[in-house]
Amino acid sequence: MFECLIKGRVVTPAGILHRGWIAVDGGRIAELGSGTSPQATTVVDYGEDYILPGVVDGQTHAGSQIGFPGIGPTTKAALIGGVTSIVDMPYDEPDPITTGQLLADKAAAIGQYAVCDVALYGTVPADPNRDDVEALIAGGVCAFKISSFEAHPHRFPRIGSGATRALIEMLDGSGLPLGLHNEDQEIVRRLAAEFKADGRTGPEHHSPSRPEVAELSATATFLALGDGLSTPLHIVHISTPKGFDITRWFRDGGQKATAEMCVHYLHFDADVDMPRLGGLLKVNPPIRGSAKEALWQVLERGDCTFVSSDHSAWPIERKTNASIFDVAAGMPGLEALLPVFFSDAASRYGQDRAAELSAEWLADRPAKFFGLGRKGRLAPGMDADFVVLKPEPYTYQSTDNPDGPGWSAYDGETFAARTVATWVRGTQASDGAIIVAEAGSGRYVRRG
């Protein structure tokens, strides 16, 4: 007899099991099938709701404002949205994760604050140190991240081409990806100065002041720096189809080049949504006008590696300044990632196909990319991480999360499905609204 049996429309890599069931033992999936089910001590029947693998959000910023304690509210937002594992960026306050000791401190904080599982990026200062890089690898980071644009001189510095090439050489043979925030600093800073001098400081000026060419230049330069080496190079967010074309060109030439899509690029149109949302919609690289359809075609061609949220829950006062240049870049997205992606996919392909695509792009692909071996799929031996998605319309309100920032660019939108339960390693952690998991129940997940 199994410990627990979960029933519903089970979304597996091979397709949807109608009248499906998942048997759980010891926090892992023991068996799954459809029709007649085995006996279990506990049986939870979700009827016609979809049971998907827990979402693996490959890009979050938990510690960029209040440091490691930010892991708490970030992972709570994750559970509400059906995310069972996050991959957190290294740009924490006050120090980025550049040494083995800082990594160990952050892993300890996961054991104190997290309610879902957490994998971690590492990073380097402007002059990378091989010993620190090796300590981060030994400590279990699943990837490294650098930026071609300086957002902060210490916490988020620009890594020049020489240092980037040196880091690529240090990582050669490790198998760990090196990710890039891809904006050309010289282009952006020159244009920002011109826009400010001309008084062009409204929300509509954000994208023109950080044009596609700045993104394309940084992307191409970074990928070219990997020439002749085996280090996987990854662009952590691309807003324009041309960026995916560049990445494919390098990949077709034999380089390990990949690129990531953030869900807001698939959902919003700057020409339509920036006038009504203003600074709430400011992200870098910017959301572009009239790009959504072409970006969905990028997914259809398989030119994107996975889809993430780039969650950054700034307080509202950081998002409502008069000048768009004084507004913090980033927005909360963990709670909305799955409902937004599922809803937009359902409008294009139908609900069953949307469920399958959600499992693929939001769970299976990121888990494989980051080397999270027991995450991302519903199959025997995998961690029993589930999200239960009820396919019925609901109106999203960020204020329903008492631990969130109280705002979202998605507020007031009606989605085609909502999360009604999130399970982490065989234990229900949320009912889609209330967190029942205890702080510290989340685990640090090493690349393996």
Secondary structure by P-SEA (a helix, b strand, c coil): cccccccccccccccccccbbbbbcccccccccccbbbbccbbbbbccbbbccccccccccccccccccaaaaaaaaaaaaccccccccccccccccccaaaaaaaaaaaaccccbbbbbcccccccccaaaaaaaaaacccbbbbbccccccccbbbbcaaaaaaaaaaaccccbbbbbccccaaaaaaaaaaaaaacccccccccccccaaaaaaaaaaaaaaacccccbbbccccccaaaaaaaaaaaaaccbbbbbbbcccccccccccccccccccccccccccccaaaaaaaaaaccccccccccccccccccccccccccccbbbccccaaaaaaaaaaacccaaaaaaaaaacccaaaaaaaccccccccccccccbbbbbbcbbbbbbccccccccccccccccccccccccccccccccccccccccccccccccccc
